[in-house]
Amino acid sequence: MLEIELQIPDGVHKGDLIRCVEDVCVGNNLTCTLKGTLKKYPGSIHWHFKQDKQNGILEITWWETENRLWFKVADNRVSKWIDESIPKLKEEIEKCLIKI
C-alpha cells in the first residue's frame, strides 16, 4: 500500500478544498467513481478516481478533524497511470490550495 500526504495551508475552507481536489482530478481526465466517508476516519471525505477504463483506483481522503489530505493506492489497485499521475496531481492540488 502506498500513501502520500498533501500539504494543506492553514485556513482552507472545506468547500474550497473539495473543489480543488475534484477540479484538479477532472482536469486530469479522471472520473470520480465513489464519494463518501470512511468509518475509520469519521467525518472524512473519501474519493475513488479512475482513468478511462484502465485498471487501478486512486483513493483520496480528506479528514477535516486532523487537517489531513492524502492519496492512497491499495496493493490490489496499482496501475501505471496512477504512478505517472500522482506527482502532477499532488503539485496541482497543493498549488490550488495555496491560491485560495
Jmol script that loads the backbone (N, CA, C; Angstrom):
load data "model"
ATOM      1  N   MET A   1       0.834  -1.175   0.000  1.00  0.00           N
ATOM      2  CA  MET A   1       0.000   0.000   0.000  1.00  0.00           C
ATOM      3  C   MET A   1       0.884   1.245   0.000  1.00  0.00           C
ATOM      4  N   LEU A   2       0.441   2.229  -0.764  1.00  0.00           N
ATOM      5  CA  LEU A   2       1.160   3.488  -0.872  1.00  0.00           C
ATOM      6  C   LEU A   2       0.275   4.598  -0.331  1.00  0.00           C
ATOM      7  N   GLU A   3       0.836   5.459   0.537  1.00  0.00           N
ATOM      8  CA  GLU A   3       0.145   6.654   0.996  1.00  0.00           C
ATOM      9  C   GLU A   3       1.064   7.852   0.804  1.00  0.00           C
ATOM     10  N   ILE A   4       0.490   8.934   0.271  1.00  0.00           N
ATOM     11  CA  ILE A   4       1.247  10.154   0.039  1.00  0.00           C
ATOM     12  C   ILE A   4       0.461  11.322   0.613  1.00  0.00           C
ATOM     13  N   GLU A   5       1.079  12.045   1.530  1.00  0.00           N
ATOM     14  CA  GLU A   5       0.451  13.195   2.177  1.00  0.00           C
ATOM     15  C   GLU A   5       0.539  14.425   1.283  1.00  0.00           C
ATOM     16  N   LEU A   6      -0.488  15.242   1.325  1.00  0.00           N
ATOM     17  CA  LEU A   6      -0.504  16.529   0.645  1.00  0.00           C
ATOM     18  C   LEU A   6      -0.499  17.622   1.705  1.00  0.00           C
ATOM     19  N   GLN A   7       0.101  18.749   1.371  1.00  0.00           N
ATOM     20  CA  GLN A   7       0.183  19.880   2.292  1.00  0.00           C
ATOM     21  C   GLN A   7      -1.082  20.729   2.162  1.00  0.00           C
ATOM     22  N   ILE A   8      -1.653  21.074   3.318  1.00  0.00           N
ATOM     23  CA  ILE A   8      -2.840  21.924   3.353  1.00  0.00           C
ATOM     24  C   ILE A   8      -2.481  23.204   4.092  1.00  0.00           C
ATOM     25  N   PRO A   9      -2.584  24.354   3.434  1.00  0.00           N
ATOM     26  CA  PRO A   9      -2.303  25.613   4.127  1.00  0.00           C
ATOM     27  C   PRO A   9      -3.332  25.864   5.230  1.00  0.00           C
ATOM     28  N   ASP A  10      -2.948  26.608   6.240  1.00  0.00           N
ATOM     29  CA  ASP A  10      -3.874  26.969   7.304  1.00  0.00           C
ATOM     30  C   ASP A  10      -5.033  27.782   6.738  1.00  0.00           C
ATOM     31  N   GLY A  11      -6.199  27.560   7.297  1.00  0.00           N
ATOM     32  CA  GLY A  11      -7.355  28.384   6.961  1.00  0.00           C
ATOM     33  C   GLY A  11      -8.102  28.013   5.704  1.00  0.00           C
ATOM     34  N   VAL A  12      -7.781  26.886   5.084  1.00  0.00           N
ATOM     35  CA  VAL A  12      -8.508  26.468   3.884  1.00  0.00           C
ATOM     36  C   VAL A  12      -9.899  25.985   4.303  1.00  0.00           C
ATOM     37  N   HIS A  13     -10.903  26.492   3.612  1.00  0.00           N
ATOM     38  CA  HIS A  13     -12.281  26.119   3.923  1.00  0.00           C
ATOM     39  C   HIS A  13     -12.659  24.814   3.230  1.00  0.00           C
ATOM     40  N   LYS A  14     -13.558  24.086   3.876  1.00  0.00           N
ATOM     41  CA  LYS A  14     -13.984  22.776   3.405  1.00  0.00           C
ATOM     42  C   LYS A  14     -14.406  22.781   1.932  1.00  0.00           C
ATOM     43  N   GLY A  15     -15.279  23.690   1.558  1.00  0.00           N
ATOM     44  CA  GLY A  15     -15.771  23.740   0.180  1.00  0.00           C
ATOM     45  C   GLY A  15     -14.665  23.997  -0.822  1.00  0.00           C
ATOM     46  N   ASP A  16     -13.716  24.851  -0.453  1.00  0.00           N
ATOM     47  CA  ASP A  16     -12.597  25.158  -1.347  1.00  0.00           C
ATOM     48  C   ASP A  16     -11.698  23.944  -1.540  1.00  0.00           C
ATOM     49  N   LEU A  17     -11.434  23.212  -0.458  1.00  0.00           N
ATOM     50  CA  LEU A  17     -10.587  22.023  -0.565  1.00  0.00           C
ATOM     51  C   LEU A  17     -11.250  20.970  -1.453  1.00  0.00           C
ATOM     52  N   ILE A  18     -12.522  20.746  -1.225  1.00  0.00           N
ATOM     53  CA  ILE A  18     -13.250  19.763  -2.038  1.00  0.00           C
ATOM     54  C   ILE A  18     -13.217  20.170  -3.506  1.00  0.00           C
ATOM     55  N   ARG A  19     -13.454  21.447  -3.779  1.00  0.00           N
ATOM     56  CA  ARG A  19     -13.452  21.944  -5.160  1.00  0.00           C
ATOM     57  C   ARG A  19     -12.087  21.746  -5.806  1.00  0.00           C
ATOM     58  N   CYS A  20     -11.012  22.059  -5.075  1.00  0.00           N
ATOM     59  CA  CYS A  20      -9.665  21.882  -5.627  1.00  0.00           C
ATOM     60  C   CYS A  20      -9.398  20.430  -5.996  1.00  0.00           C
ATOM     61  N   VAL A  21      -9.679  19.526  -5.072  1.00  0.00           N
ATOM     62  CA  VAL A  21      -9.430  18.100  -5.338  1.00  0.00           C
ATOM     63  C   VAL A  21     -10.211  17.650  -6.568  1.00  0.00           C
ATOM     64  N   GLU A  22     -11.499  17.948  -6.591  1.00  0.00           N
ATOM     65  CA  GLU A  22     -12.333  17.470  -7.685  1.00  0.00           C
ATOM     66  C   GLU A  22     -11.988  18.147  -9.011  1.00  0.00           C
ATOM     67  N   ASP A  23     -11.754  19.461  -8.989  1.00  0.00           N
ATOM     68  CA  ASP A  23     -11.423  20.169 -10.231  1.00  0.00           C
ATOM     69  C   ASP A  23     -10.097  19.692 -10.822  1.00  0.00           C
ATOM     70  N   VAL A  24      -9.092  19.501  -9.980  1.00  0.00           N
ATOM     71  CA  VAL A  24      -7.789  19.040 -10.472  1.00  0.00           C
ATOM     72  C   VAL A  24      -7.912  17.631 -11.043  1.00  0.00           C
ATOM     73  N   CYS A  25      -8.612  16.769 -10.362  1.00  0.00           N
ATOM     74  CA  CYS A  25      -8.746  15.392 -10.860  1.00  0.00           C
ATOM     75  C   CYS A  25      -9.507  15.350 -12.178  1.00  0.00           C
ATOM     76  N   VAL A  26     -10.613  16.057 -12.259  1.00  0.00           N
ATOM     77  CA  VAL A  26     -11.385  16.096 -13.506  1.00  0.00           C
ATOM     78  C   VAL A  26     -10.553  16.738 -14.619  1.00  0.00           C
ATOM     79  N   GLY A  27      -9.795  17.769 -14.287  1.00  0.00           N
ATOM     80  CA  GLY A  27      -8.932  18.425 -15.268  1.00  0.00           C
ATOM     81  C   GLY A  27      -7.818  17.536 -15.788  1.00  0.00           C
ATOM     82  N   ASN A  28      -7.549  16.448 -15.063  1.00  0.00           N
ATOM     83  CA  ASN A  28      -6.542  15.474 -15.490  1.00  0.00           C
ATOM     84  C   ASN A  28      -7.196  14.191 -16.019  1.00  0.00           C
ATOM     85  N   ASN A  29      -8.418  14.338 -16.494  1.00  0.00           N
ATOM     86  CA  ASN A  29      -9.165  13.244 -17.131  1.00  0.00           C
ATOM     87  C   ASN A  29      -9.438  12.060 -16.217  1.00  0.00           C
ATOM     88  N   LEU A  30      -9.647  12.335 -14.946  1.00  0.00           N
ATOM     89  CA  LEU A  30     -10.022  11.284 -14.007  1.00  0.00           C
ATOM     90  C   LEU A  30     -11.527  11.364 -13.747  1.00  0.00           C
ATOM     91  N   THR A  31     -12.113  10.212 -13.493  1.00  0.00           N
ATOM     92  CA  THR A  31     -13.534  10.124 -13.207  1.00  0.00           C
ATOM     93  C   THR A  31     -13.729   9.675 -11.772  1.00  0.00           C
ATOM     94  N   CYS A  32     -14.585  10.390 -11.059  1.00  0.00           N
ATOM     95  CA  CYS A  32     -14.903  10.002  -9.687  1.00  0.00           C
ATOM     96  C   CYS A  32     -15.923   8.874  -9.737  1.00  0.00           C
ATOM     97  N   THR A  33     -15.547   7.722  -9.178  1.00  0.00           N
ATOM     98  CA  THR A  33     -16.447   6.569  -9.177  1.00  0.00           C
ATOM     99  C   THR A  33     -17.069   6.329  -7.812  1.00  0.00           C
ATOM    100  N   LEU A  34     -16.586   7.055  -6.799  1.00  0.00           N
ATOM    101  CA  LEU A  34     -17.144   6.927  -5.456  1.00  0.00           C
ATOM    102  C   LEU A  34     -16.788   8.179  -4.669  1.00  0.00           C
ATOM    103  N   LYS A  35     -17.751   8.671  -3.912  1.00  0.00           N
ATOM    104  CA  LYS A  35     -17.508   9.784  -2.994  1.00  0.00           C
ATOM    105  C   LYS A  35     -18.328   9.501  -1.753  1.00  0.00           C
ATOM    106  N   GLY A  36     -17.632   9.422  -0.617  1.00  0.00           N
ATOM    107  CA  GLY A  36     -18.325   9.109   0.620  1.00  0.00           C
ATOM    108  C   GLY A  36     -17.464   9.440   1.813  1.00  0.00           C
ATOM    109  N   THR A  37     -17.581   8.623   2.845  1.00  0.00           N
ATOM    110  CA  THR A  37     -16.782   8.800   4.047  1.00  0.00           C
ATOM    111  C   THR A  37     -16.249   7.440   4.479  1.00  0.00           C
ATOM    112  N   LEU A  38     -15.221   7.446   5.297  1.00  0.00           N
ATOM    113  CA  LEU A  38     -14.645   6.206   5.810  1.00  0.00           C
ATOM    114  C   LEU A  38     -14.941   6.094   7.301  1.00  0.00           C
ATOM    115  N   LYS A  39     -15.436   4.957   7.704  1.00  0.00           N
ATOM    116  CA  LYS A  39     -15.751   4.716   9.110  1.00  0.00           C
ATOM    117  C   LYS A  39     -14.525   4.937   9.999  1.00  0.00           C
ATOM    118  N   LYS A  40     -13.373   4.549   9.488  1.00  0.00           N
ATOM    119  CA  LYS A  40     -12.120   4.681  10.238  1.00  0.00           C
ATOM    120  C   LYS A  40     -11.761   6.146  10.502  1.00  0.00           C
ATOM    121  N   TYR A  41     -12.244   7.049   9.626  1.00  0.00           N
ATOM    122  CA  TYR A  41     -11.961   8.484   9.735  1.00  0.00           C
ATOM    123  C   TYR A  41     -13.293   9.240   9.747  1.00  0.00           C
ATOM    124  N   PRO A  42     -13.963   9.295  10.895  1.00  0.00           N
ATOM    125  CA  PRO A  42     -15.294   9.908  10.975  1.00  0.00           C
ATOM    126  C   PRO A  42     -15.293  11.346  10.445  1.00  0.00           C
ATOM    127  N   GLY A  43     -16.280  11.632   9.600  1.00  0.00           N
ATOM    128  CA  GLY A  43     -16.414  12.964   9.035  1.00  0.00           C
ATOM    129  C   GLY A  43     -15.519  13.215   7.835  1.00  0.00           C
ATOM    130  N   SER A  44     -14.776  12.203   7.422  1.00  0.00           N
ATOM    131  CA  SER A  44     -13.863  12.369   6.277  1.00  0.00           C
ATOM    132  C   SER A  44     -14.644  12.423   4.967  1.00  0.00           C
ATOM    133  N   ILE A  45     -13.970  12.899   3.938  1.00  0.00           N
ATOM    134  CA  ILE A  45     -14.474  12.788   2.571  1.00  0.00           C
ATOM    135  C   ILE A  45     -13.478  11.918   1.829  1.00  0.00           C
ATOM    136  N   HIS A  46     -14.015  10.902   1.173  1.00  0.00           N
ATOM    137  CA  HIS A  46     -13.171   9.890   0.533  1.00  0.00           C
ATOM    138  C   HIS A  46     -13.646   9.706  -0.906  1.00  0.00           C
ATOM    139  N   TRP A  47     -12.690   9.803  -1.818  1.00  0.00           N
ATOM    140  CA  TRP A  47     -12.993   9.652  -3.242  1.00  0.00           C
ATOM    141  C   TRP A  47     -12.243   8.460  -3.821  1.00  0.00           C
ATOM    142  N   HIS A  48     -12.828   7.866  -4.860  1.00  0.00           N
ATOM    143  CA  HIS A  48     -12.131   6.917  -5.732  1.00  0.00           C
ATOM    144  C   HIS A  48     -12.112   7.540  -7.116  1.00  0.00           C
ATOM    145  N   PHE A  49     -10.933   7.593  -7.728  1.00  0.00           N
ATOM    146  CA  PHE A  49     -10.796   8.119  -9.085  1.00  0.00           C
ATOM    147  C   PHE A  49     -10.197   7.063  -9.991  1.00  0.00           C
ATOM    148  N   LYS A  50     -10.719   7.014 -11.217  1.00  0.00           N
ATOM    149  CA  LYS A  50     -10.221   6.109 -12.248  1.00  0.00           C
ATOM    150  C   LYS A  50      -9.895   6.917 -13.491  1.00  0.00           C
ATOM    151  N   GLN A  51      -9.092   6.328 -14.358  1.00  0.00           N
ATOM    152  CA  GLN A  51      -8.793   6.938 -15.647  1.00  0.00           C
ATOM    153  C   GLN A  51      -9.326   6.033 -16.740  1.00  0.00           C
ATOM    154  N   ASP A  52     -10.329   6.538 -17.437  1.00  0.00           N
ATOM    155  CA  ASP A  52     -10.981   5.787 -18.510  1.00  0.00           C
ATOM    156  C   ASP A  52     -11.331   4.377 -18.026  1.00  0.00           C
ATOM    157  N   LYS A  53     -11.023   3.390 -18.828  1.00  0.00           N
ATOM    158  CA  LYS A  53     -11.331   2.005 -18.464  1.00  0.00           C
ATOM    159  C   LYS A  53     -10.085   1.254 -17.998  1.00  0.00           C
ATOM    160  N   GLN A  54      -9.054   2.009 -17.675  1.00  0.00           N
ATOM    161  CA  GLN A  54      -7.812   1.379 -17.229  1.00  0.00           C
ATOM    162  C   GLN A  54      -7.980   0.798 -15.817  1.00  0.00           C
ATOM    163  N   ASN A  55      -7.171  -0.197 -15.526  1.00  0.00           N
ATOM    164  CA  ASN A  55      -7.158  -0.773 -14.186  1.00  0.00           C
ATOM    165  C   ASN A  55      -6.598   0.238 -13.200  1.00  0.00           C
ATOM    166  N   GLY A  56      -6.907   0.020 -11.947  1.00  0.00           N
ATOM    167  CA  GLY A  56      -6.350   0.843 -10.887  1.00  0.00           C
ATOM    168  C   GLY A  56      -7.326   1.880 -10.375  1.00  0.00           C
ATOM    169  N   ILE A  57      -7.219   2.155  -9.082  1.00  0.00           N
ATOM    170  CA  ILE A  57      -8.042   3.169  -8.428  1.00  0.00           C
ATOM    171  C   ILE A  57      -7.142   4.015  -7.542  1.00  0.00           C
ATOM    172  N   LEU A  58      -7.239   5.321  -7.720  1.00  0.00           N
ATOM    173  CA  LEU A  58      -6.544   6.261  -6.852  1.00  0.00           C
ATOM    174  C   LEU A  58      -7.550   6.732  -5.812  1.00  0.00           C
ATOM    175  N   GLU A  59      -7.229   6.499  -4.553  1.00  0.00           N
ATOM    176  CA  GLU A  59      -8.081   6.952  -3.460  1.00  0.00           C
ATOM    177  C   GLU A  59      -7.509   8.252  -2.903  1.00  0.00           C
ATOM    178  N   ILE A  60      -8.394   9.190  -2.624  1.00  0.00           N
ATOM    179  CA  ILE A  60      -8.003  10.438  -1.981  1.00  0.00           C
ATOM    180  C   ILE A  60      -8.919  10.623  -0.781  1.00  0.00           C
ATOM    181  N   THR A  61      -8.321  10.948   0.358  1.00  0.00           N
ATOM    182  CA  THR A  61      -9.107  11.143   1.575  1.00  0.00           C
ATOM    183  C   THR A  61      -8.724  12.466   2.219  1.00  0.00           C
ATOM    184  N   TRP A  62      -9.735  13.185   2.642  1.00  0.00           N
ATOM    185  CA  TRP A  62      -9.541  14.401   3.430  1.00  0.00           C
ATOM    186  C   TRP A  62     -10.254  14.203   4.757  1.00  0.00           C
ATOM    187  N   TRP A  63      -9.496  14.330   5.831  1.00  0.00           N
ATOM    188  CA  TRP A  63     -10.044  14.185   7.174  1.00  0.00           C
ATOM    189  C   TRP A  63      -9.918  15.533   7.862  1.00  0.00           C
ATOM    190  N   GLU A  64     -11.010  16.264   7.843  1.00  0.00           N
ATOM    191  CA  GLU A  64     -11.022  17.636   8.357  1.00  0.00           C
ATOM    192  C   GLU A  64     -10.596  17.704   9.819  1.00  0.00           C
ATOM    193  N   THR A  65     -11.016  16.753  10.623  1.00  0.00           N
ATOM    194  CA  THR A  65     -10.696  16.738  12.052  1.00  0.00           C
ATOM    195  C   THR A  65      -9.199  16.819  12.307  1.00  0.00           C
ATOM    196  N   GLU A  66      -8.423  16.154  11.465  1.00  0.00           N
ATOM    197  CA  GLU A  66      -6.968  16.126  11.610  1.00  0.00           C
ATOM    198  C   GLU A  66      -6.256  17.018  10.594  1.00  0.00           C
ATOM    199  N   ASN A  67      -7.041  17.736   9.777  1.00  0.00           N
ATOM    200  CA  ASN A  67      -6.490  18.570   8.707  1.00  0.00           C
ATOM    201  C   ASN A  67      -5.480  17.777   7.873  1.00  0.00           C
ATOM    202  N   ARG A  68      -5.928  16.612   7.432  1.00  0.00           N
ATOM    203  CA  ARG A  68      -5.064  15.682   6.705  1.00  0.00           C
ATOM    204  C   ARG A  68      -5.683  15.333   5.353  1.00  0.00           C
ATOM    205  N   LEU A  69      -4.868  15.425   4.303  1.00  0.00           N
ATOM    206  CA  LEU A  69      -5.283  15.081   2.948  1.00  0.00           C
ATOM    207  C   LEU A  69      -4.224  14.151   2.376  1.00  0.00           C
ATOM    208  N   TRP A  70      -4.642  13.017   1.816  1.00  0.00           N
ATOM    209  CA  TRP A  70      -3.659  12.066   1.306  1.00  0.00           C
ATOM    210  C   TRP A  70      -4.208  11.218   0.163  1.00  0.00           C
ATOM    211  N   PHE A  71      -3.256  10.748  -0.648  1.00  0.00           N
ATOM    212  CA  PHE A  71      -3.527   9.759  -1.686  1.00  0.00           C
ATOM    213  C   PHE A  71      -3.249   8.386  -1.084  1.00  0.00           C
ATOM    214  N   LYS A  72      -4.009   7.419  -1.542  1.00  0.00           N
ATOM    215  CA  LYS A  72      -3.739   6.034  -1.150  1.00  0.00           C
ATOM    216  C   LYS A  72      -3.940   5.161  -2.378  1.00  0.00           C
ATOM    217  N   VAL A  73      -3.029   4.212  -2.532  1.00  0.00           N
ATOM    218  CA  VAL A  73      -3.159   3.208  -3.584  1.00  0.00           C
ATOM    219  C   VAL A  73      -2.998   1.851  -2.909  1.00  0.00           C
ATOM    220  N   ALA A  74      -4.072   1.099  -2.889  1.00  0.00           N
ATOM    221  CA  ALA A  74      -4.033  -0.242  -2.308  1.00  0.00           C
ATOM    222  C   ALA A  74      -3.238  -1.168  -3.227  1.00  0.00           C
ATOM    223  N   ASP A  75      -2.605  -2.167  -2.637  1.00  0.00           N
ATOM    224  CA  ASP A  75      -1.760  -3.088  -3.404  1.00  0.00           C
ATOM    225  C   ASP A  75      -2.497  -3.735  -4.575  1.00  0.00           C
ATOM    226  N   ASN A  76      -3.789  -3.986  -4.413  1.00  0.00           N
ATOM    227  CA  ASN A  76      -4.549  -4.650  -5.478  1.00  0.00           C
ATOM    228  C   ASN A  76      -5.178  -3.656  -6.454  1.00  0.00           C
ATOM    229  N   ARG A  77      -4.824  -2.364  -6.333  1.00  0.00           N
ATOM    230  CA  ARG A  77      -5.396  -1.332  -7.208  1.00  0.00           C
ATOM    231  C   ARG A  77      -4.320  -0.507  -7.920  1.00  0.00           C
ATOM    232  N   VAL A  78      -3.132  -1.037  -7.988  1.00  0.00           N
ATOM    233  CA  VAL A  78      -1.986  -0.355  -8.596  1.00  0.00           C
ATOM    234  C   VAL A  78      -2.135  -0.334 -10.115  1.00  0.00           C
ATOM    235  N   SER A  79      -1.661   0.747 -10.721  1.00  0.00           N
ATOM    236  CA  SER A  79      -1.649   0.854 -12.175  1.00  0.00           C
ATOM    237  C   SER A  79      -0.602   1.880 -12.592  1.00  0.00           C
ATOM    238  N   LYS A  80      -0.101   1.725 -13.790  1.00  0.00           N
ATOM    239  CA  LYS A  80       0.930   2.630 -14.289  1.00  0.00           C
ATOM    240  C   LYS A  80       0.427   4.075 -14.355  1.00  0.00           C
ATOM    241  N   TRP A  81      -0.840   4.277 -14.754  1.00  0.00           N
ATOM    242  CA  TRP A  81      -1.357   5.641 -14.860  1.00  0.00           C
ATOM    243  C   TRP A  81      -1.344   6.347 -13.503  1.00  0.00           C
ATOM    244  N   ILE A  82      -1.544   5.596 -12.430  1.00  0.00           N
ATOM    245  CA  ILE A  82      -1.539   6.191 -11.091  1.00  0.00           C
ATOM    246  C   ILE A  82      -0.133   6.666 -10.738  1.00  0.00           C
ATOM    247  N   ASP A  83       0.854   5.796 -10.953  1.00  0.00           N
ATOM    248  CA  ASP A  83       2.253   6.173 -10.671  1.00  0.00           C
ATOM    249  C   ASP A  83       2.654   7.418 -11.447  1.00  0.00           C
ATOM    250  N   GLU A  84       2.198   7.508 -12.682  1.00  0.00           N
ATOM    251  CA  GLU A  84       2.542   8.652 -13.526  1.00  0.00           C
ATOM    252  C   GLU A  84       1.764   9.915 -13.135  1.00  0.00           C
ATOM    253  N   SER A  85       0.571   9.762 -12.600  1.00  0.00           N
ATOM    254  CA  SER A  85      -0.300  10.901 -12.296  1.00  0.00           C
ATOM    255  C   SER A  85      -0.067  11.532 -10.931  1.00  0.00           C
ATOM    256  N   ILE A  86       0.337  10.754  -9.950  1.00  0.00           N
ATOM    257  CA  ILE A  86       0.421  11.258  -8.580  1.00  0.00           C
ATOM    258  C   ILE A  86       1.288  12.515  -8.443  1.00  0.00           C
ATOM    259  N   PRO A  87       2.498  12.564  -8.980  1.00  0.00           N
ATOM    260  CA  PRO A  87       3.291  13.791  -8.777  1.00  0.00           C
ATOM    261  C   PRO A  87       2.604  15.051  -9.319  1.00  0.00           C
ATOM    262  N   LYS A  88       2.000  14.936 -10.497  1.00  0.00           N
ATOM    263  CA  LYS A  88       1.326  16.089 -11.101  1.00  0.00           C
ATOM    264  C   LYS A  88       0.084  16.470 -10.298  1.00  0.00           C
ATOM    265  N   LEU A  89      -0.706  15.487  -9.904  1.00  0.00           N
ATOM    266  CA  LEU A  89      -1.910  15.768  -9.118  1.00  0.00           C
ATOM    267  C   LEU A  89      -1.558  16.427  -7.790  1.00  0.00           C
ATOM    268  N   LYS A  90      -0.538  15.903  -7.135  1.00  0.00           N
ATOM    269  CA  LYS A  90      -0.098  16.467  -5.856  1.00  0.00           C
ATOM    270  C   LYS A  90       0.293  17.932  -6.020  1.00  0.00           C
ATOM    271  N   GLU A  91       1.106  18.204  -7.034  1.00  0.00           N
ATOM    272  CA  GLU A  91       1.556  19.576  -7.283  1.00  0.00           C
ATOM    273  C   GLU A  91       0.373  20.497  -7.588  1.00  0.00           C
ATOM    274  N   GLU A  92      -0.532  20.056  -8.442  1.00  0.00           N
ATOM    275  CA  GLU A  92      -1.655  20.902  -8.840  1.00  0.00           C
ATOM    276  C   GLU A  92      -2.642  21.145  -7.697  1.00  0.00           C
ATOM    277  N   ILE A  93      -2.914  20.127  -6.903  1.00  0.00           N
ATOM    278  CA  ILE A  93      -3.831  20.307  -5.773  1.00  0.00           C
ATOM    279  C   ILE A  93      -3.216  21.254  -4.748  1.00  0.00           C
ATOM    280  N   GLU A  94      -1.948  21.055  -4.431  1.00  0.00           N
ATOM    281  CA  GLU A  94      -1.287  21.929  -3.458  1.00  0.00           C
ATOM    282  C   GLU A  94      -1.232  23.373  -3.959  1.00  0.00           C
ATOM    283  N   LYS A  95      -0.972  23.584  -5.240  1.00  0.00           N
ATOM    284  CA  LYS A  95      -0.967  24.948  -5.802  1.00  0.00           C
ATOM    285  C   LYS A  95      -2.357  25.565  -5.727  1.00  0.00           C
ATOM    286  N   CYS A  96      -3.373  24.775  -6.025  1.00  0.00           N
ATOM    287  CA  CYS A  96      -4.748  25.259  -5.969  1.00  0.00           C
ATOM    288  C   CYS A  96      -5.093  25.686  -4.543  1.00  0.00           C
ATOM    289  N   LEU A  97      -4.682  24.904  -3.563  1.00  0.00           N
ATOM    290  CA  LEU A  97      -4.993  25.224  -2.166  1.00  0.00           C
ATOM    291  C   LEU A  97      -4.281  26.489  -1.693  1.00  0.00           C
ATOM    292  N   ILE A  98      -3.096  26.745  -2.215  1.00  0.00           N
ATOM    293  CA  ILE A  98      -2.346  27.952  -1.845  1.00  0.00           C
ATOM    294  C   ILE A  98      -3.042  29.194  -2.388  1.00  0.00           C
ATOM    295  N   LYS A  99      -3.623  29.074  -3.568  1.00  0.00           N
ATOM    296  CA  LYS A  99      -4.250  30.235  -4.227  1.00  0.00           C
ATOM    297  C   LYS A  99      -5.556  30.675  -3.576  1.00  0.00           C
ATOM    298  N   ILE A 100      -6.107  29.837  -2.739  1.00  0.00           N
ATOM    299  CA  ILE A 100      -7.405  30.140  -2.130  1.00  0.00           C
ATOM    300  C   ILE A 100      -7.272  31.250  -1.107  1.00  0.00           C
TER     301      ILE A 100
END
end "model"
wireframe off; spacefill off
backbone 0.3
color backbone group
